[in-house]
């Protein structure tokens, strides 16, 4: 298992920063600062370099610093003991450019997965509380980092389903020849079949990893699991969509397909979304993310970078210590933790004899202190 880590980063006009740079420990980095200082921005820059997109924003235009015209990120990585220079840059109104060792990549799939990464942040509670798109994103984020065929198929499926939906919207309520739908669905069918099968297998594998991790975190033997819900669990893509061509035309959208897939989370055979307490939701979320991390390690033979953004808020010192002990015992890779204050983490880490580098952000300036 190779250790992979980011050694240095430079941000230009990214989120709330004009220009900053920092070097990191290859093990644990604690990032502190007041709310709004830029802790999450630094975490997001690391994710954006490794994954090719922001973790917190759906569009690149929202992460260009206000009143500027572009952002640029540059990072130096050690991946399987080799040095990599990775660049991500986005001019407003133009296409984003990803570079590895000064060579521009034609495809996102060439970039994603080179350095696996897992992020856990307070907003991830939407994985449990909000719509199915957040849970599909979990599956896609995992598979895309080690399965190029999946990523390519997913991008093609999304492009075709967008075309299909645009045609349906244009025909909404009209009686039209369904030849176009039949033609485009023949192209969609093999893509949907591949994506469905890989998501189904991944769900089974994540479940097996999830159980022991959840028990370690909670110390309780709650019966927790999740199930993969898909129209294609009942038959092929064509069997699902052909009987409803007229309905889709009437409503002007594609109402069935793997773009509607979901994960259903259970605790004691009831849905977590309905009965889960705040503590149960946090524990479930943390466990599923760490199961995702184990899966990436297994598939890539690389240790992912772990980004923990302000996750210890409202947790007592004992639970913080339990989580930190488990993370450090189980994973030996690079970890970033953000918090408003060092005090609680410092005492916990000293008690566990865990060394770290401390980075403090204030007034768009970084100060770095070893522990």
ChimeraX attribute file (.defattr): number of C-alpha atoms within 10 A of each C-alpha:
attribute: neighborCount
match mode: 1-to-1
recipient: residues
	/A:1	11
	/A:2	16
	/A:3	19
	/A:4	25
	/A:5	26
	/A:6	24
	/A:7	16
	/A:8	17
	/A:9	22
	/A:10	19
	/A:11	22
	/A:12	19
	/A:13	20
	/A:14	27
	/A:15	20
	/A:16	17
	/A:17	20
	/A:18	14
	/A:19	15
	/A:20	15
	/A:21	15
	/A:22	15
	/A:23	15
	/A:24	21
	/A:25	19
	/A:26	20
	/A:27	19
	/A:28	20
	/A:29	22
	/A:30	26
	/A:31	27
	/A:32	23
	/A:33	19
	/A:34	14
	/A:35	10
	/A:36	12
	/A:37	19
	/A:38	23
	/A:39	24
	/A:40	24
	/A:41	20
	/A:42	25
	/A:43	22
	/A:44	23
	/A:45	26
	/A:46	27
	/A:47	23
	/A:48	20
	/A:49	26
	/A:50	25
	/A:51	24
	/A:52	22
	/A:53	20
	/A:54	20
	/A:55	19
	/A:56	17
	/A:57	11
	/A:58	10
	/A:59	10
	/A:60	20
	/A:61	18
	/A:62	14
	/A:63	21
	/A:64	23
	/A:65	17
	/A:66	15
	/A:67	7
	/A:68	12
	/A:69	13
	/A:70	21
	/A:71	24
	/A:72	20
	/A:73	22
	/A:74	21
	/A:75	23
	/A:76	20
	/A:77	20
	/A:78	18
	/A:79	18
	/A:80	16
	/A:81	11
	/A:82	8
	/A:83	13
	/A:84	18
	/A:85	17
	/A:86	22
	/A:87	24
	/A:88	23
	/A:89	22
	/A:90	20
	/A:91	16
	/A:92	15
	/A:93	10
	/A:94	9
	/A:95	10
	/A:96	16
	/A:97	17
	/A:98	22
	/A:99	19
	/A:100	18
	/A:101	11
	/A:102	11
	/A:103	11
	/A:104	15
	/A:105	13
	/A:106	11
	/A:107	11
	/A:108	17
	/A:109	21
	/A:110	14
	/A:111	20
	/A:112	22
	/A:113	24
	/A:114	20
	/A:115	25
	/A:116	27
	/A:117	27
	/A:118	20
	/A:119	20
	/A:120	19
	/A:121	18
	/A:122	14
	/A:123	11
	/A:124	19
	/A:125	17
	/A:126	14
	/A:127	20
	/A:128	22
	/A:129	14
	/A:130	12
	/A:131	11
	/A:132	18
	/A:133	15
	/A:134	18
	/A:135	21
	/A:136	19
	/A:137	13
	/A:138	15
	/A:139	19
	/A:140	18
	/A:141	19
	/A:142	21
	/A:143	23
	/A:144	19
	/A:145	23
	/A:146	21
	/A:147	17
	/A:148	16
	/A:149	14
	/A:150	21
	/A:151	20
	/A:152	15
	/A:153	18
	/A:154	20
	/A:155	13
	/A:156	16
	/A:157	21
	/A:158	16
	/A:159	12
	/A:160	17
	/A:161	19
	/A:162	14
	/A:163	13
	/A:164	19
	/A:165	18
	/A:166	15
	/A:167	17
	/A:168	23
	/A:169	18
	/A:170	12
	/A:171	18
	/A:172	18
	/A:173	15
	/A:174	14
	/A:175	10
	/A:176	12
	/A:177	10
	/A:178	12
	/A:179	9
	/A:180	12
	/A:181	17
	/A:182	15
	/A:183	10
	/A:184	14
	/A:185	20
	/A:186	12
	/A:187	13
	/A:188	22
	/A:189	15
	/A:190	16
	/A:191	23
	/A:192	23
	/A:193	18
	/A:194	15
	/A:195	19
	/A:196	24
	/A:197	12
	/A:198	15
	/A:199	21
	/A:200	17
	/A:201	11
	/A:202	18
	/A:203	16
	/A:204	15
	/A:205	14
	/A:206	21
	/A:207	17
	/A:208	13
	/A:209	18
	/A:210	23
	/A:211	19
	/A:212	13
	/A:213	20
	/A:214	24
	/A:215	17
	/A:216	14
	/A:217	16
	/A:218	17
	/A:219	10
	/A:220	9
	/A:221	12
	/A:222	15
	/A:223	13
	/A:224	19
	/A:225	23
	/A:226	19
	/A:227	14
	/A:228	19
	/A:229	16
	/A:230	19
	/A:231	19
	/A:232	20
	/A:233	14
	/A:234	10
	/A:235	11
	/A:236	16
	/A:237	23
	/A:238	18
	/A:239	12
	/A:240	17
	/A:241	21
	/A:242	15
	/A:243	10
	/A:244	14
	/A:245	16
	/A:246	18
	/A:247	15
	/A:248	21
	/A:249	23
	/A:250	16
	/A:251	15
	/A:252	20
	/A:253	20
	/A:254	22
	/A:255	16
	/A:256	17
	/A:257	21
	/A:258	23
	/A:259	19
	/A:260	14
	/A:261	19
	/A:262	20
	/A:263	20
	/A:264	16
	/A:265	21
	/A:266	20
	/A:267	19
	/A:268	12
	/A:269	12
	/A:270	14
	/A:271	16
	/A:272	21
	/A:273	16
	/A:274	12
	/A:275	13
	/A:276	18
	/A:277	11
	/A:278	10
	/A:279	12
	/A:280	15
	/A:281	19
	/A:282	17
	/A:283	17
	/A:284	27
	/A:285	21
	/A:286	22
	/A:287	22
	/A:288	21
	/A:289	21
	/A:290	23
	/A:291	22
	/A:292	25
	/A:293	23
	/A:294	18
	/A:295	19
	/A:296	22
	/A:297	18
	/A:298	13
	/A:299	12
	/A:300	18
	/A:301	14
	/A:302	21
	/A:303	25
	/A:304	27
	/A:305	27
	/A:306	25
	/A:307	23
	/A:308	20
	/A:309	21
	/A:310	18
	/A:311	19
	/A:312	19
	/A:313	11
	/A:314	8
	/A:315	12
	/A:316	10
	/A:317	14
	/A:318	10
	/A:319	13
	/A:320	18
	/A:321	19
	/A:322	15
	/A:323	18
	/A:324	17
	/A:325	15
	/A:326	13
	/A:327	15
	/A:328	15
	/A:329	9
	/A:330	11
	/A:331	17
	/A:332	18
	/A:333	19
	/A:334	21
	/A:335	24
	/A:336	23
	/A:337	22
	/A:338	27
	/A:339	23
	/A:340	18
	/A:341	14
	/A:342	16
	/A:343	9
	/A:344	15
	/A:345	19
	/A:346	17
	/A:347	13
	/A:348	18
	/A:349	17
	/A:350	12
	/A:351	10
	/A:352	13
	/A:353	9
	/A:354	15
	/A:355	15
	/A:356	21
	/A:357	18
	/A:358	21
	/A:359	21
	/A:360	23
	/A:361	19
	/A:362	14
	/A:363	10
	/A:364	13
	/A:365	13
	/A:366	16
	/A:367	11
	/A:368	16
	/A:369	11
	/A:370	11
	/A:371	13
